[in-house]
Amino acid sequence: MQIWLIWNAKQNRKIATTSDRLLDAHIAFKSCRAMTTHHFICVQDYLHLCRLSLCRYYSTSKVRRGIGRYVSSRLQLANVKYESFLKRRFPRFYKLYHTFIQGFKLLFQDAKDVSRIKVKMGSQNLQVQDLPYREMEKLRQFRRDVIKAIPLVMISIPPFANYLVFVLMYFFPRQLLIPHFWTPKQQVEFRGIYHSLRAQHHRPVLEGLEYVSGHVKDGQLQSRLKGLCAKVQNGGSPQVSEILAVRRLFSGPPLGMKRMRVDQMRHISPLLFLTPRLPGFLIGQRLNRHALELLQLDRALSRLGANQLNDSELRHACFFRGLNSDSLSTNECREWLSQWLQMSSSLKDSELSLLLHSIVFLSANSPTGSDRH
């Protein structure tokens, strides 16, 4: 019995010692975990502060701008090397490529200008006829260019399709491309071709007027119209007063816009580079719209003054009104345009037909520029 009590006491001391050790270990573990947690929180706080510090200097927008500038610079460098390679190894192809790229730049700039003009018209509640001459001309020319350029732009969208565009530029530049994509030499050449095509309709227009003059009941007006046609057919250039003397015939029957014969309208359409291959009522509507646009341009140009146009603008204005301006000097173009504006400034909206026929009256026998050189 005594031995058992001694053994039991030893076992109790062992249990107590083990319990104390377990308690100490538990306390140590809790202390260690608390220290670790505190250390982890400190590390998290430090990293967060670092991120805040970096964000002050490297925001997302700055990083994006930096990446964008880097990519843009690399693309520009690659483009310069590519153009240098083409210019060195394929000079003829480089000429086409350069014309193509510059053409798109000019077209994009025109689009920006037109957008600005549209915003101005909307904000100031302006109509087209209220705009300055250059803005009116920009809208008119851009509309014509876009209609002709849409097929070209659509073809060039797919990858590597621009090479097909180069082929079209090489073989059919006048038929498919707008002047933005013409070389300077081509611009002069193609304007000469377009003017020769337009001049083929001068005689039919005059013959149509001669036919109509036989049905004019007023003897004095009939004589004036016949004399005007005969003078142009014989190589003379009529005065503005001679043209305005027959204006009454062009505001109503038989030569008003709504009274003109369809055959006569078909010969007048090519004078404005409009197709005559349309039904008669559509030809009449298009002619009336383009004639009114031309009259509004003339009024805006009169307000500006023909002497304010630079050489390029002057020649373009004369060419649009029927003159082969590339064969004339600057002074000859300015003198002719002044005569045209003197005539058009005297016309009313109801006399648009006379404005269209004046393209033949004033340009059929214009100076050839033989004395220019």
C-alpha positions in Angstrom: 0.0 0.0 0.0 2.8 2.4 0.8 4.6 1.5 -2.4 1.4 2.3 -4.4 1.1 5.7 -2.7 4.7 6.6 -3.5 4.2 5.6 -7.2 0.9 7.6 -7.4 2.6 10.7 -6.1 5.4 10.4 -8.7 2.7 10.1 -11.5 0.9 13.2 -10.2 4.1 15.2 -10.2 4.7 14.1 -13.9 1.2 15.1 -14.9 1.6 18.5 -13.2 4.9 19.1 -14.9 3.5 18.1 -18.3 0.5 20.4 -17.7 2.8 23.3 -16.9 4.8 22.6 -20.0 1.7 22.5 -22.1 0.5 25.7 -20.6 3.8 27.4 -21.2 3.8 26.2 -24.8 0.3 27.5 -25.3 1.3 30.9 -23.9 4.4 31.0 -26.0 2.4 30.0 -29.2 -0.1 32.8 -28.6 2.7 35.3 -28.1 4.4 34.1 -31.2 1.3 34.3 -33.3 0.5 37.8 -32.0 4.0 38.9 -32.9 3.8 37.3 -36.4 0.4 38.9 -37.0 1.7 42.2 -36.0 4.7 41.8 -38.2 2.5 40.8 -41.2 0.3 43.8 -40.6 3.4 46.1 -40.5 4.6 44.6 -43.8 1.2 45.1 -45.4 1.2 48.7 -44.3 4.7 49.3 -45.7 3.7 47.8 -49.1 0.6 49.9 -49.2 2.6 53.1 -48.4 5.0 52.1 -51.2 2.2 51.7 -53.7 0.7 55.1 -52.7 4.1 56.7 -53.1 4.6 55.1 -56.6 1.1 56.1 -57.7 1.9 59.7 -57.0 4.7 59.6 -59.6 3.4 56.9 -62.0 -0.4 57.3 -62.4 -2.3 55.1 -64.8 -2.8 58.0 -67.3 0.9 58.9 -67.3 1.8 55.3 -67.9 -0.6 55.0 -70.8 0.7 58.3 -72.3 4.2 57.0 -72.0 3.4 53.7 -73.7 1.4 55.6 -76.4 4.4 57.9 -77.1 6.7 55.0 -77.2 4.6 53.0 -79.6 4.0 56.1 -81.8 7.7 56.9 -82.0 8.5 53.3 -82.9 5.8 53.3 -85.7 7.0 56.6 -87.0 10.6 55.2 -87.1 9.4 52.1 -88.9 7.4 54.2 -91.4 10.5 56.4 -92.1 12.6 53.3 -92.8 10.0 51.8 -95.0 9.6 55.0 -97.1 13.4 55.3 -97.3 13.6 51.7 -98.6 10.9 52.3 -101.2 12.4 55.5 -102.4 15.8 53.8 -102.8 14.8 50.5 -104.3 11.4 51.3 -106.0 11.3 55.0 -106.9 8.3 54.8 -109.2 6.3 52.8 -106.6 7.4 55.3 -103.9 5.9 58.1 -106.0 2.5 56.4 -106.0 2.8 55.5 -102.4 3.7 59.1 -101.4 0.8 60.5 -103.4 -1.6 58.0 -101.8 -0.5 58.9 -98.3 -0.6 62.6 -98.9 -4.0 62.3 -100.5 -5.5 60.7 -97.4 -3.9 63.3 -95.2 -5.5 66.1 -97.3 -8.8 64.3 -97.3 -8.7 63.9 -93.6 -7.9 67.5 -93.1 -10.8 68.5 -95.4 -13.1 66.3 -93.2 -11.9 68.1 -90.1 -12.5 71.5 -91.8 -16.0 70.5 -92.9 -16.9 69.2 -89.4 -15.8 72.6 -87.9 -17.9 74.4 -90.5 -20.9 72.3 -89.7 -20.5 72.9 -86.0 -20.3 76.7 -86.7 -23.4 76.6 -88.8 -25.3 74.7 -86.0 -24.1 76.9 -83.2 -24.7 80.2 -85.0 -27.8 79.1 -86.8 -26.3 79.9 -90.3 -27.4 78.8 -93.7 -25.0 77.8 -96.5 -25.5 81.1 -98.3 -24.5 83.0 -95.1 -21.0 81.4 -95.0 -17.9 83.1 -96.4 -16.8 82.1 -99.9 -13.9 79.7 -98.9 -16.2 77.8 -96.5 -18.9 77.5 -99.1 -16.4 76.2 -101.6 -15.0 73.8 -99.1 -18.4 72.2 -98.5 -19.2 72.0 -102.2 -15.9 70.4 -103.2 -15.8 68.0 -100.2 -19.2 66.7 -101.0 -18.2 66.0 -104.6 -14.9 64.4 -103.5 -16.5 62.2 -100.9 -19.0 60.8 -103.4 -16.2 59.9 -105.8 -13.8 58.7 -103.0 -16.2 56.3 -101.2 -15.4 53.3 -103.5 -11.6 53.9 -103.1 -11.9 54.1 -99.3 -14.0 51.0 -99.1 -11.5 49.0 -101.2 -8.5 50.1 -99.1 -10.0 48.9 -95.7 -9.1 45.2 -95.8 -5.5 44.2 -95.0 -3.0 44.7 -97.8 -5.8 46.0 -100.0 -3.9 49.2 -100.4 -1.8 47.5 -103.0 -4.9 47.0 -105.1 -5.5 50.8 -104.7 -2.0 51.4 -106.0 -2.8 49.4 -109.1 -6.0 51.4 -109.7 -4.1 54.6 -109.1 -1.6 53.7 -111.8 -4.0 52.5 -114.5 -7.2 54.6 -113.9 -6.3 57.7 -111.9 -8.6 60.1 -113.6 -11.7 57.9 -113.5 -11.4 56.6 -110.0 -9.4 59.1 -108.0 -10.2 62.6 -106.7 -7.6 65.4 -107.2 -6.1 64.7 -103.7 -4.6 61.6 -105.2 -3.3 63.1 -108.4 0.3 64.2 -108.9 0.8 67.9 -109.9 1.5 66.9 -113.5 -1.7 64.7 -113.6 -3.8 67.6 -112.2 -2.8 69.8 -115.1 -3.2 67.0 -117.6 -6.6 65.9 -116.3 -8.1 69.4 -116.1 -7.2 69.8 -119.8 -9.0 66.5 -120.6 -12.1 67.5 -118.6 -12.2 70.9 -120.3 -11.9 69.4 -123.7 -14.8 67.1 -122.9 -16.8 70.0 -121.6 -16.0 72.1 -124.7 -17.5 69.5 -127.0 -21.0 70.7 -125.8 -20.5 74.3 -126.6 -21.7 74.1 -130.1 -24.8 71.9 -129.3 -25.8 74.4 -126.6 -25.5 77.3 -129.1 -27.4 75.4 -131.8 -30.2 74.7 -129.3 -30.4 78.4 -128.5 -30.7 79.2 -132.2 -33.5 76.7 -132.6 -35.4 78.2 -129.7 -34.9 81.7 -131.0 -37.1 80.9 -134.0 -40.0 80.5 -131.6 -39.5 83.8 -129.8 -42.4 86.1 -130.6 -40.7 89.3 -129.5 -38.8 90.4 -132.6 -36.2 92.5 -130.7 -35.4 89.7 -128.2 -35.2 87.2 -131.0 -32.7 89.4 -132.9 -30.6 89.9 -129.8 -30.5 86.2 -129.1 -29.5 85.3 -132.6 -26.9 87.9 -132.7 -25.4 86.7 -129.4 -25.2 83.1 -130.7 -23.7 84.2 -134.0 -21.1 86.3 -132.3 -19.9 83.4 -130.2 -20.0 80.9 -133.1 -17.9 83.2 -135.1 -15.2 83.4 -132.5 -16.2 86.6 -130.6 -16.5 87.2 -126.9 -19.7 89.0 -126.0 -19.9 91.9 -123.5 -21.8 91.5 -120.3 -24.4 94.0 -121.5 -25.1 91.9 -124.5 -25.8 88.8 -122.3 -28.0 90.7 -119.9 -30.0 92.2 -122.8 -31.7 88.7 -123.3 -32.2 87.9 -119.6 -36.0 88.0 -119.9 -35.9 84.9 -122.2 -34.2 82.9 -119.5 -36.5 83.6 -116.6 -39.6 82.1 -118.2 -40.6 80.5 -121.5 -38.8 79.3 -123.6 -35.5 79.0 -121.8 -36.3 79.2 -118.0 -35.1 76.3 -115.8 -38.6 74.8 -115.8 -39.3 75.5 -119.4 -36.1 74.3 -121.1 -36.1 71.4 -123.5 -34.7 68.1 -122.2 -32.1 68.0 -125.0 -30.8 71.4 -124.1 -30.5 70.3 -120.4 -28.6 67.2 -121.5 -26.0 69.4 -123.2 -25.7 71.8 -120.3 -25.2 69.1 -117.7 -21.6 68.2 -118.8 -20.7 71.9 -118.4 -21.0 71.3 -114.6 -19.5 67.8 -114.9 -23.0 66.2 -114.3 -24.1 63.1 -116.1 -26.7 63.6 -118.8 -27.8 59.9 -118.6 -30.7 60.5 -116.3 -34.5 61.0 -116.7 -35.4 64.6 -117.8 -37.0 65.6 -114.5 -33.9 64.5 -112.5 -31.6 66.4 -114.8 -33.8 69.5 -114.3 -33.7 69.2 -110.5 -29.9 68.7 -110.4 -29.2 71.6 -112.8 -31.4 73.9 -110.7 -29.7 72.9 -107.5 -26.2 73.3 -108.9 -27.0 76.5 -110.6 -28.4 78.0 -107.4 -25.2 76.8 -105.6 -23.1 78.5 -108.2 -25.0 81.8 -107.9 -24.6 81.7 -104.1 -20.9 81.1 -104.5 -20.7 84.1 -106.9 -22.4 86.3 -104.4 -20.1 85.2 -101.6 -17.1 85.7 -103.9 -18.3 89.2 -104.8 -18.4 90.1 -101.1 -14.9 88.7 -100.6 -13.4 90.2 -103.8 -11.8 88.3 -106.6 -8.5 90.0 -105.8 -8.4 88.3 -102.4 -7.9 84.8 -104.0 -4.5 83.3 -104.3 -3.3 81.8 -107.6 -4.6 78.3 -106.9 -8.0 79.5 -105.7 -8.3 81.8 -108.7 -7.6 79.1 -111.2 -9.9 76.7 -109.5 -12.7 79.3 -109.5 -12.2 80.0 -113.2 -12.1 76.3 -114.1 -15.3 75.6 -112.3 -17.1 78.3 -114.2 -16.0 77.0 -117.6 -12.5 78.5 -118.3 -9.4 76.5 -119.1 -7.4 78.4 -116.5 -4.1 76.4 -116.9 -3.5 78.0 -120.3 -3.8 81.6 -119.0 -1.8 83.9 -116.9 -2.9 85.0 -113.5 -3.9 88.5 -114.7 -6.0 87.0 -117.5 -7.8 84.7 -115.1 -8.5 87.6 -112.7 -9.8 89.7 -115.5 -12.1 87.0 -116.8 -13.4 86.2 -113.3 -14.2 89.9 -112.7 -16.2 89.9 -115.9 -18.1 86.8 -114.8 -18.9 88.3 -111.4 -20.1 91.4 -113.1 -22.6 89.3 -115.0 -23.7 87.0 -112.2 -24.1 89.7 -109.6 -26.9 91.2 -111.8 -28.9 88.0 -112.0 -31.9 86.9 -109.8 -32.7 83.5 -108.6 -35.3 83.1 -111.4 -32.6 83.7 -114.0 -30.4 80.6 -113.2 -30.7 79.4 -116.8 -28.8 82.4 -118.1 -26.1 81.8 -115.6 -25.6 78.2 -117.0 -25.7 79.4 -120.6 -23.1 82.1 -119.7 -20.6 79.3 -119.2 -20.6 79.0 -123.0 -21.0 82.7 -123.8 -18.0 83.8 -121.8 -15.6 80.8 -122.1 -16.1 79.4 -125.5 -13.7 81.9 -127.1 -11.6 82.8 -124.1 -7.9 83.7 -124.6 -5.8 80.7 -125.4 -2.8 81.9 -123.6 -0.6 81.9 -126.7 1.0 85.1 -125.7 1.7 83.9 -122.2 5.2 82.7 -123.0 
